[in-house]
Amino acid sequence: MIDNQVGRRYAEAIYEIAESTDKVKPIYEKLNALMELYKNDNEFKTFITHPLIEEDEKKKVLSSIFKDSDEGTLNIMFYILDKKRMENIRNIVAEYLKIYYEKNQILDVEATFAVEPSELQKQKLIEKLMKKTGKKINLEVKIDKAIIGGGIIKIGDQVTDGSIRKELNSLRKK
């Protein structure tokens, strides 16, 4: 809970800076790359969080890894480092993305089907969801053969289960 609050505060501040410099997407991409590096590279994680390594040394390494970044983006990374919030990078990036989706009226939708839908089927689903919600849709399709047929649509906390497996289970209960 506290990690989410920290992530939200930092994300709001970073998003404000990104918006004012018209670099919302590039900053997100760099922060996401930093998060992936922190999450997947134990050597980097150990180095960047080690208390005996000077901050200037850490900044030099960050600068060399992200040498194609502009000064503003590097300063954001340095700020996260200076405030010892690198362990919160996942929450910061997640909250940043939430803010972006809120401001741009985008909904994350997870759709699970037994077989991969065609591009036309995906497009029709997106159009129906756009009409229903009035927002742009970011569709993520998952395949789960256990649902047999039909599909499960998850929008935030709301789940619509139209799978054959669910129907069979409800028939068994009756």
Disulfide bonds with the S-S distance in Angstrom:
none
